[in-house]
Amino acid sequence: MNPQTDKAMQFRQRHRGPGALVLPNAWDVASARIIEEAGFPAIATTSAGIAFSLGYPDGQRIPREEMIARIGRIARAVKVPVTADIEAGYGSTPEDAARTTRELIQAGAVGMNMEDATSNADQPLLDLPLAVEKIKAAREAAAQLRVPMVVNARTDVYLLPDAQPATGYYEAHRRLTAYRDAGADCVFAPGLKAAETIGRLVRDLQCPVNILAVAGTPSVPELEKLGVARVSLGSGPMRATLGLLRKMAEELRATGTYSVLDIAVPYAEVNKMLGG
């Protein structure tokens, strides 16, 4: 068994407990190393955070090669498993999803998020059969490279502007069931915050479910009681860091002071962390 295969198997097992797998997402090597040193057992990347840090908006606007390059730098810098958010696979076909999966494995990742969003306001979600074929293609590509990639299949049903609780649940359940049956190891429903609905989805799907932690989401202990297997923070940590930087800039501009620097990680500590 090669080290990447071993990491993939370890990462898959983490979705089976004990407790929820909690992933505060990273966007560069420094953020990944901070998360690793805090004791988290795996690193998840944020596609939005990486795109923002390189000057792109979210929504598959970043070139595939730039995203994969950043993911590779993160994977090489940490010892724990890395799972990567690759949006909808950087292409419209199953072949695109397979290519991205192969490049992701070659970059050192052992997990991937695959979403069904299209970034097209007229048709915001992929047709279900195509979304399923893309998951199958990713799974087959990973099998060919003999790496048991952990596929986290995401539906953006609850992120749609006109999402309704009743019809939203029906569509989310329909899609996530299809993704599970297509070979996804875990399914992801960002935008879902209501505890009752989260518990219902976990019970109905009978597979690991990922919930995105945002303002108003139940706490990790509460999500664990509902049976949630995985909790991620998405671009939240990166945007919170930008919020801290904005606060520092505004204070410096207004008063000439810099109290935010009181919580800065010491220079020598960062230098040592990245040079080890």
Beta strands, then each sheet from edge to edge (+ up, - down):
strand 1: 21-23
strand 2: 43-44
strand 3: 82-85
strand 4: 111-115
strand 5: 150-154
strand 6: 186-188
strand 7: 209-212
strand 8: 230-232
sheet 1: 1+ 8+ 7+ 6+ 5+ 4+ 3+ 2+
end
